[in-house]
Amino acid sequence: MNMQKFHFPILIEQDEDDIYIVSCPVFKGCHSYGKTVDEAIKNIHEVIEMCVQEEKPGMLNHFVGFREIEMQIAV
């Protein structure tokens, strides 16, 4: 088997129960979680490996970047 090195962007969020949610926007539905950031990242590795085997190279989403927008919202 030929091994290649890839770089995948991931997003890390923390929910209201202090669980870390990790997503890889290159793949549709590629999410995992963990009680710590390290555990969540370890778990997303496994999910990305599964996604790589299921997705055809031309079908991957193209990650553009991350932006933050400012809004005023009545609360």
Biopython code that builds the backbone (N, CA, C, O; Angstrom):
import numpy as np
from Bio.PDB.StructureBuilder import StructureBuilder

atoms = [
    (1, "MET", "N", (0.849, -1.181, 0.000)),
    (1, "MET", "CA", (0.000, 0.000, 0.000)),
    (1, "MET", "C", (0.894, 1.244, 0.000)),
    (1, "MET", "O", (1.842, 1.330, 0.780)),
    (2, "ASN", "N", (0.594, 2.191, -0.862)),
    (2, "ASN", "CA", (1.344, 3.438, -0.963)),
    (2, "ASN", "C", (0.786, 4.452, 0.034)),
    (2, "ASN", "O", (-0.397, 4.788, -0.020)),
    (3, "MET", "N", (1.630, 4.939, 0.943)),
    (3, "MET", "CA", (1.196, 5.910, 1.948)),
    (3, "MET", "C", (1.527, 7.315, 1.464)),
    (3, "MET", "O", (2.619, 7.562, 0.954)),
    (4, "GLN", "N", (0.582, 8.230, 1.626)),
    (4, "GLN", "CA", (0.781, 9.629, 1.302)),
    (4, "GLN", "C", (0.411, 10.476, 2.504)),
    (4, "GLN", "O", (-0.434, 10.087, 3.311)),
    (5, "LYS", "N", (1.039, 11.625, 2.622)),
    (5, "LYS", "CA", (0.741, 12.529, 3.725)),
    (5, "LYS", "C", (-0.234, 13.598, 3.236)),
    (5, "LYS", "O", (-0.018, 14.206, 2.187)),
    (6, "PHE", "N", (-1.304, 13.825, 3.993)),
    (6, "PHE", "CA", (-2.306, 14.827, 3.671)),
    (6, "PHE", "C", (-2.477, 15.770, 4.858)),
    (6, "PHE", "O", (-2.200, 15.406, 6.001)),
    (7, "HIS", "N", (-2.928, 16.963, 4.576)),
    (7, "HIS", "CA", (-3.260, 17.946, 5.605)),
    (7, "HIS", "C", (-4.749, 18.249, 5.473)),
    (7, "HIS", "O", (-5.207, 18.660, 4.407)),
    (8, "PHE", "N", (-5.503, 18.049, 6.546)),
    (8, "PHE", "CA", (-6.940, 18.306, 6.537)),
    (8, "PHE", "C", (-7.275, 19.370, 7.571)),
    (8, "PHE", "O", (-6.784, 19.311, 8.698)),
    (9, "PRO", "N", (-8.106, 20.341, 7.202)),
    (9, "PRO", "CA", (-8.540, 21.338, 8.190)),
    (9, "PRO", "C", (-9.559, 20.702, 9.127)),
    (9, "PRO", "O", (-10.367, 19.873, 8.708)),
    (10, "ILE", "N", (-9.516, 21.092, 10.386)),
    (10, "ILE", "CA", (-10.553, 20.657, 11.328)),
    (10, "ILE", "C", (-11.050, 21.872, 12.106)),
    (10, "ILE", "O", (-10.320, 22.842, 12.309)),
    (11, "LEU", "N", (-12.289, 21.799, 12.529)),
    (11, "LEU", "CA", (-12.900, 22.821, 13.371)),
    (11, "LEU", "C", (-13.201, 22.181, 14.713)),
    (11, "LEU", "O", (-13.700, 21.057, 14.769)),
    (12, "ILE", "N", (-12.902, 22.885, 15.790)),
    (12, "ILE", "CA", (-13.139, 22.365, 17.136)),
    (12, "ILE", "C", (-14.081, 23.309, 17.860)),
    (12, "ILE", "O", (-13.843, 24.515, 17.924)),
    (13, "GLU", "N", (-15.150, 22.754, 18.403)),
    (13, "GLU", "CA", (-16.129, 23.522, 19.176)),
    (13, "GLU", "C", (-16.327, 22.824, 20.512)),
    (13, "GLU", "O", (-16.007, 21.645, 20.659)),
    (14, "GLN", "N", (-16.855, 23.557, 21.484)),
    (14, "GLN", "CA", (-17.178, 22.967, 22.781)),
    (14, "GLN", "C", (-18.663, 23.186, 23.027)),
    (14, "GLN", "O", (-19.146, 24.315, 22.940)),
    (15, "ASP", "N", (-19.396, 22.112, 23.336)),
    (15, "ASP", "CA", (-20.833, 22.256, 23.545)),
    (15, "ASP", "C", (-21.160, 22.598, 24.999)),
    (15, "ASP", "O", (-20.268, 22.753, 25.833)),
    (16, "GLU", "N", (-22.441, 22.711, 25.277)),
    (16, "GLU", "CA", (-22.888, 23.130, 26.609)),
    (16, "GLU", "C", (-22.558, 22.120, 27.703)),
    (16, "GLU", "O", (-22.591, 22.462, 28.886)),
    (17, "ASP", "N", (-22.239, 20.871, 27.323)),
    (17, "ASP", "CA", (-21.857, 19.845, 28.291)),
    (17, "ASP", "C", (-20.344, 19.675, 28.390)),
    (17, "ASP", "O", (-19.860, 18.684, 28.937)),
    (18, "ASP", "N", (-19.590, 20.656, 27.855)),
    (18, "ASP", "CA", (-18.123, 20.639, 27.848)),
    (18, "ASP", "C", (-17.532, 19.492, 27.039)),
    (18, "ASP", "O", (-16.414, 19.052, 27.308)),
    (19, "ILE", "N", (-18.273, 19.009, 26.054)),
    (19, "ILE", "CA", (-17.768, 17.998, 25.130)),
    (19, "ILE", "C", (-17.207, 18.727, 23.911)),
    (19, "ILE", "O", (-17.814, 19.682, 23.426)),
    (20, "TYR", "N", (-16.049, 18.282, 23.412)),
    (20, "TYR", "CA", (-15.428, 18.898, 22.247)),
    (20, "TYR", "C", (-15.919, 18.202, 20.974)),
    (20, "TYR", "O", (-15.790, 16.987, 20.825)),
    (21, "ILE", "N", (-16.470, 18.980, 20.082)),
    (21, "ILE", "CA", (-16.988, 18.487, 18.802)),
    (21, "ILE", "C", (-15.974, 18.889, 17.736)),
    (21, "ILE", "O", (-15.597, 20.057, 17.647)),
    (22, "VAL", "N", (-15.532, 17.932, 16.932)),
    (22, "VAL", "CA", (-14.539, 18.190, 15.895)),
    (22, "VAL", "C", (-15.143, 17.819, 14.546)),
    (22, "VAL", "O", (-15.770, 16.770, 14.403)),
    (23, "SER", "N", (-14.949, 18.686, 13.564)),
    (23, "SER", "CA", (-15.455, 18.452, 12.213)),
    (23, "SER", "C", (-14.342, 18.674, 11.211)),
    (23, "SER", "O", (-13.463, 19.511, 11.417)),
    (24, "CYS", "N", (-14.384, 17.920, 10.126)),
    (24, "CYS", "CA", (-13.476, 18.126, 9.002)),
    (24, "CYS", "C", (-14.340, 18.545, 7.818)),
    (24, "CYS", "O", (-15.024, 17.706, 7.232)),
    (25, "PRO", "N", (-14.321, 19.842, 7.451)),
    (25, "PRO", "CA", (-15.230, 20.341, 6.410)),
    (25, "PRO", "C", (-14.923, 19.838, 5.004)),
    (25, "PRO", "O", (-15.700, 20.093, 4.084)),
    (26, "VAL", "N", (-13.830, 19.142, 4.815)),
    (26, "VAL", "CA", (-13.511, 18.595, 3.499)),
    (26, "VAL", "C", (-14.463, 17.456, 3.141)),
    (26, "VAL", "O", (-14.727, 17.203, 1.965)),
    (27, "PHE", "N", (-14.972, 16.779, 4.157)),
    (27, "PHE", "CA", (-15.861, 15.639, 3.951)),
    (27, "PHE", "C", (-17.245, 15.952, 4.507)),
    (27, "PHE", "O", (-17.367, 16.528, 5.588)),
    (28, "LYS", "N", (-18.271, 15.580, 3.784)),
    (28, "LYS", "CA", (-19.644, 15.765, 4.258)),
    (28, "LYS", "C", (-19.908, 14.807, 5.416)),
    (28, "LYS", "O", (-19.653, 13.608, 5.303)),
    (29, "GLY", "N", (-20.415, 15.329, 6.520)),
    (29, "GLY", "CA", (-20.772, 14.494, 7.661)),
    (29, "GLY", "C", (-19.596, 13.946, 8.440)),
    (29, "GLY", "O", (-19.744, 12.946, 9.142)),
    (30, "CYS", "N", (-18.437, 14.566, 8.341)),
    (30, "CYS", "CA", (-17.234, 14.076, 9.026)),
    (30, "CYS", "C", (-17.100, 14.792, 10.368)),
    (30, "CYS", "O", (-16.539, 15.885, 10.448)),
    (31, "HIS", "N", (-17.621, 14.162, 11.418)),
    (31, "HIS", "CA", (-17.636, 14.758, 12.752)),
    (31, "HIS", "C", (-17.259, 13.694, 13.786)),
    (31, "HIS", "O", (-17.460, 12.499, 13.570)),
    (32, "SER", "N", (-16.717, 14.148, 14.896)),
    (32, "SER", "CA", (-16.467, 13.269, 16.030)),
    (32, "SER", "C", (-16.462, 14.129, 17.286)),
    (32, "SER", "O", (-16.704, 15.334, 17.223)),
    (33, "TYR", "N", (-16.187, 13.509, 18.415)),
    (33, "TYR", "CA", (-16.203, 14.252, 19.674)),
    (33, "TYR", "C", (-15.289, 13.579, 20.689)),
    (33, "TYR", "O", (-14.802, 12.469, 20.478)),
    (34, "GLY", "N", (-15.070, 14.284, 21.797)),
    (34, "GLY", "CA", (-14.278, 13.733, 22.884)),
    (34, "GLY", "C", (-14.417, 14.587, 24.126)),
    (34, "GLY", "O", (-14.860, 15.734, 24.055)),
    (35, "LYS", "N", (-14.038, 14.028, 25.262)),
    (35, "LYS", "CA", (-14.103, 14.764, 26.531)),
    (35, "LYS", "C", (-12.988, 15.795, 26.628)),
    (35, "LYS", "O", (-13.098, 16.757, 27.388)),
    (36, "THR", "N", (-11.908, 15.601, 25.861)),
    (36, "THR", "CA", (-10.803, 16.559, 25.802)),
    (36, "THR", "C", (-10.530, 16.860, 24.331)),
    (36, "THR", "O", (-10.980, 16.138, 23.442)),
    (37, "VAL", "N", (-9.785, 17.941, 24.091)),
    (37, "VAL", "CA", (-9.413, 18.271, 22.710)),
    (37, "VAL", "C", (-8.569, 17.138, 22.119)),
    (37, "VAL", "O", (-8.782, 16.743, 20.973)),
    (38, "ASP", "N", (-7.628, 16.620, 22.880)),
    (38, "ASP", "CA", (-6.773, 15.534, 22.383)),
    (38, "ASP", "C", (-7.578, 14.293, 22.015)),
    (38, "ASP", "O", (-7.321, 13.660, 20.991)),
    (39, "GLU", "N", (-8.558, 13.945, 22.858)),
    (39, "GLU", "CA", (-9.399, 12.781, 22.570)),
    (39, "GLU", "C", (-10.235, 13.019, 21.316)),
    (39, "GLU", "O", (-10.381, 12.119, 20.489)),
    (40, "ALA", "N", (-10.785, 14.229, 21.169)),
    (40, "ALA", "CA", (-11.590, 14.552, 19.989)),
    (40, "ALA", "C", (-10.746, 14.485, 18.721)),
    (40, "ALA", "O", (-11.205, 13.976, 17.699)),
    (41, "ILE", "N", (-9.521, 14.993, 18.777)),
    (41, "ILE", "CA", (-8.643, 14.947, 17.601)),
    (41, "ILE", "C", (-8.260, 13.508, 17.264)),
    (41, "ILE", "O", (-8.216, 13.136, 16.091)),
    (42, "LYS", "N", (-7.986, 12.703, 18.281)),
    (42, "LYS", "CA", (-7.695, 11.276, 18.042)),
    (42, "LYS", "C", (-8.884, 10.608, 17.348)),
    (42, "LYS", "O", (-8.711, 9.833, 16.408)),
    (43, "ASN", "N", (-10.088, 10.917, 17.824)),
    (43, "ASN", "CA", (-11.287, 10.304, 17.249)),
    (43, "ASN", "C", (-11.549, 10.776, 15.820)),
    (43, "ASN", "O", (-12.007, 9.990, 14.991)),
    (44, "ILE", "N", (-11.265, 12.054, 15.515)),
    (44, "ILE", "CA", (-11.514, 12.537, 14.149)),
    (44, "ILE", "C", (-10.532, 11.894, 13.173)),
    (44, "ILE", "O", (-10.849, 11.745, 11.993)),
    (45, "HIS", "N", (-9.350, 11.512, 13.643)),
    (45, "HIS", "CA", (-8.403, 10.788, 12.777)),
    (45, "HIS", "C", (-9.063, 9.530, 12.218)),
    (45, "HIS", "O", (-8.971, 9.251, 11.023)),
    (46, "GLU", "N", (-9.725, 8.776, 13.085)),
    (46, "GLU", "CA", (-10.377, 7.534, 12.671)),
    (46, "GLU", "C", (-11.494, 7.805, 11.670)),
    (46, "GLU", "O", (-11.646, 7.075, 10.690)),
    (47, "VAL", "N", (-12.272, 8.854, 11.917)),
    (47, "VAL", "CA", (-13.384, 9.183, 11.024)),
    (47, "VAL", "C", (-12.860, 9.648, 9.669)),
    (47, "VAL", "O", (-13.408, 9.273, 8.633)),
    (48, "ILE", "N", (-11.810, 10.456, 9.668)),
    (48, "ILE", "CA", (-11.223, 10.920, 8.403)),
    (48, "ILE", "C", (-10.703, 9.737, 7.596)),
    (48, "ILE", "O", (-10.878, 9.698, 6.378)),
    (49, "GLU", "N", (-10.069, 8.775, 8.252)),
    (49, "GLU", "CA", (-9.595, 7.586, 7.537)),
    (49, "GLU", "C", (-10.743, 6.861, 6.845)),
    (49, "GLU", "O", (-10.599, 6.409, 5.709)),
    (50, "MET", "N", (-11.888, 6.750, 7.528)),
    (50, "MET", "CA", (-13.055, 6.117, 6.906)),
    (50, "MET", "C", (-13.573, 6.951, 5.731)),
    (50, "MET", "O", (-13.934, 6.407, 4.687)),
    (51, "CYS", "N", (-13.607, 8.271, 5.909)),
    (51, "CYS", "CA", (-14.094, 9.158, 4.851)),
    (51, "CYS", "C", (-13.203, 9.100, 3.616)),
    (51, "CYS", "O", (-13.700, 9.109, 2.490)),
    (52, "VAL", "N", (-11.899, 9.042, 3.821)),
    (52, "VAL", "CA", (-10.954, 8.971, 2.700)),
    (52, "VAL", "C", (-11.225, 7.723, 1.874)),
    (52, "VAL", "O", (-11.160, 7.769, 0.646)),
    (53, "GLN", "N", (-11.525, 6.619, 2.526)),
    (53, "GLN", "CA", (-11.773, 5.376, 1.796)),
    (53, "GLN", "C", (-13.105, 5.390, 1.062)),
    (53, "GLN", "O", (-13.255, 4.705, 0.051)),
    (54, "GLU", "N", (-14.078, 6.157, 1.551)),
    (54, "GLU", "CA", (-15.410, 6.192, 0.930)),
    (54, "GLU", "C", (-15.553, 7.238, -0.167)),
    (54, "GLU", "O", (-16.324, 7.039, -1.105)),
    (55, "GLU", "N", (-14.828, 8.347, -0.071)),
    (55, "GLU", "CA", (-14.976, 9.457, -1.007)),
    (55, "GLU", "C", (-14.016, 9.324, -2.182)),
    (55, "GLU", "O", (-12.870, 8.907, -2.019)),
    (56, "LYS", "N", (-14.492, 9.679, -3.349)),
    (56, "LYS", "CA", (-13.624, 9.756, -4.509)),
    (56, "LYS", "C", (-12.919, 11.112, -4.474)),
    (56, "LYS", "O", (-13.528, 12.102, -4.067)),
    (57, "PRO", "N", (-11.654, 11.184, -4.889)),
    (57, "PRO", "CA", (-10.907, 12.447, -4.793)),
    (57, "PRO", "C", (-11.618, 13.651, -5.406)),
    (57, "PRO", "O", (-11.510, 14.747, -4.857)),
    (58, "GLY", "N", (-12.323, 13.502, -6.492)),
    (58, "GLY", "CA", (-13.011, 14.619, -7.136)),
    (58, "GLY", "C", (-14.258, 15.067, -6.403)),
    (58, "GLY", "O", (-14.815, 16.117, -6.724)),
    (59, "MET", "N", (-14.711, 14.293, -5.423)),
    (59, "MET", "CA", (-15.958, 14.592, -4.716)),
    (59, "MET", "C", (-15.731, 15.346, -3.409)),
    (59, "MET", "O", (-16.694, 15.643, -2.703)),
    (60, "LEU", "N", (-14.498, 15.657, -3.075)),
    (60, "LEU", "CA", (-14.204, 16.332, -1.819)),
    (60, "LEU", "C", (-14.638, 17.792, -1.863)),
    (60, "LEU", "O", (-14.551, 18.443, -2.904)),
    (61, "ASN", "N", (-15.107, 18.301, -0.723)),
    (61, "ASN", "CA", (-15.382, 19.732, -0.610)),
    (61, "ASN", "C", (-14.055, 20.472, -0.627)),
    (61, "ASN", "O", (-13.044, 19.941, -0.167)),
    (62, "HIS", "N", (-14.045, 21.669, -1.142)),
    (62, "HIS", "CA", (-12.835, 22.493, -1.139)),
    (62, "HIS", "C", (-12.925, 23.474, 0.018)),
    (62, "HIS", "O", (-13.744, 24.393, -0.009)),
    (63, "PHE", "N", (-12.101, 23.289, 1.024)),
    (63, "PHE", "CA", (-12.112, 24.166, 2.189)),
    (63, "PHE", "C", (-11.500, 25.504, 1.804)),
    (63, "PHE", "O", (-10.355, 25.559, 1.356)),
    (64, "VAL", "N", (-12.254, 26.582, 1.976)),
    (64, "VAL", "CA", (-11.815, 27.918, 1.589)),
    (64, "VAL", "C", (-11.159, 28.630, 2.756)),
    (64, "VAL", "O", (-10.119, 29.266, 2.584)),
    (65, "GLY", "N", (-11.736, 28.538, 3.918)),
    (65, "GLY", "CA", (-11.166, 29.210, 5.069)),
    (65, "GLY", "C", (-12.199, 29.441, 6.142)),
    (65, "GLY", "O", (-13.356, 29.041, 6.017)),
    (66, "PHE", "N", (-11.764, 30.088, 7.191)),
    (66, "PHE", "CA", (-12.636, 30.360, 8.328)),
    (66, "PHE", "C", (-12.722, 31.867, 8.479)),
    (66, "PHE", "O", (-11.713, 32.568, 8.410)),
    (67, "ARG", "N", (-13.921, 32.352, 8.682)),
    (67, "ARG", "CA", (-14.126, 33.775, 8.921)),
    (67, "ARG", "C", (-15.067, 33.954, 10.086)),
    (67, "ARG", "O", (-15.883, 33.085, 10.394)),
    (68, "GLU", "N", (-14.940, 35.084, 10.720)),
    (68, "GLU", "CA", (-15.843, 35.463, 11.805)),
    (68, "GLU", "C", (-16.548, 36.739, 11.365)),
    (68, "GLU", "O", (-15.904, 37.668, 10.879)),
    (69, "ILE", "N", (-17.868, 36.790, 11.533)),
    (69, "ILE", "CA", (-18.596, 37.984, 11.165)),
    (69, "ILE", "C", (-19.134, 38.667, 12.427)),
    (69, "ILE", "O", (-19.415, 38.004, 13.425)),
    (70, "GLU", "N", (-19.270, 39.967, 12.375)),
    (70, "GLU", "CA", (-19.799, 40.727, 13.512)),
    (70, "GLU", "C", (-21.240, 41.103, 13.203)),
    (70, "GLU", "O", (-21.546, 41.586, 12.113)),
    (71, "MET", "N", (-22.121, 40.876, 14.172)),
    (71, "MET", "CA", (-23.541, 41.191, 14.007)),
    (71, "MET", "C", (-24.075, 41.765, 15.297)),
    (71, "MET", "O", (-23.605, 41.425, 16.383)),
    (72, "GLN", "N", (-25.058, 42.636, 15.176)),
    (72, "GLN", "CA", (-25.777, 43.105, 16.353)),
    (72, "GLN", "C", (-27.108, 42.380, 16.376)),
    (72, "GLN", "O", (-27.858, 42.395, 15.400)),
    (73, "ILE", "N", (-27.389, 41.745, 17.503)),
    (73, "ILE", "CA", (-28.599, 40.951, 17.637)),
    (73, "ILE", "C", (-29.296, 41.350, 18.941)),
    (73, "ILE", "O", (-28.668, 41.416, 19.997)),
    (74, "ALA", "N", (-30.584, 41.611, 18.849)),
    (74, "ALA", "CA", (-31.353, 41.928, 20.045)),
    (74, "ALA", "C", (-31.552, 40.656, 20.854)),
    (74, "ALA", "O", (-32.034, 39.648, 20.337)),
    (75, "VAL", "N", (-31.178, 40.710, 22.121)),
    (75, "VAL", "CA", (-31.368, 39.536, 23.000)),
    (75, "VAL", "C", (-32.213, 39.868, 24.196)),
    (75, "VAL", "O", (-32.469, 39.000, 25.031)),
]
sb = StructureBuilder()
sb.init_structure("model")
sb.init_model(0)
sb.init_chain("A")
sb.init_seg("    ")
for serial, (resi, resn, name, xyz) in enumerate(atoms, 1):
    if name == "N":
        sb.init_residue(resn, " ", resi, " ")
    sb.init_atom(name, np.array(xyz, "f"), 0.0, 1.0, " ", f" {name:<3s}", serial, name[0])
structure = sb.get_structure()
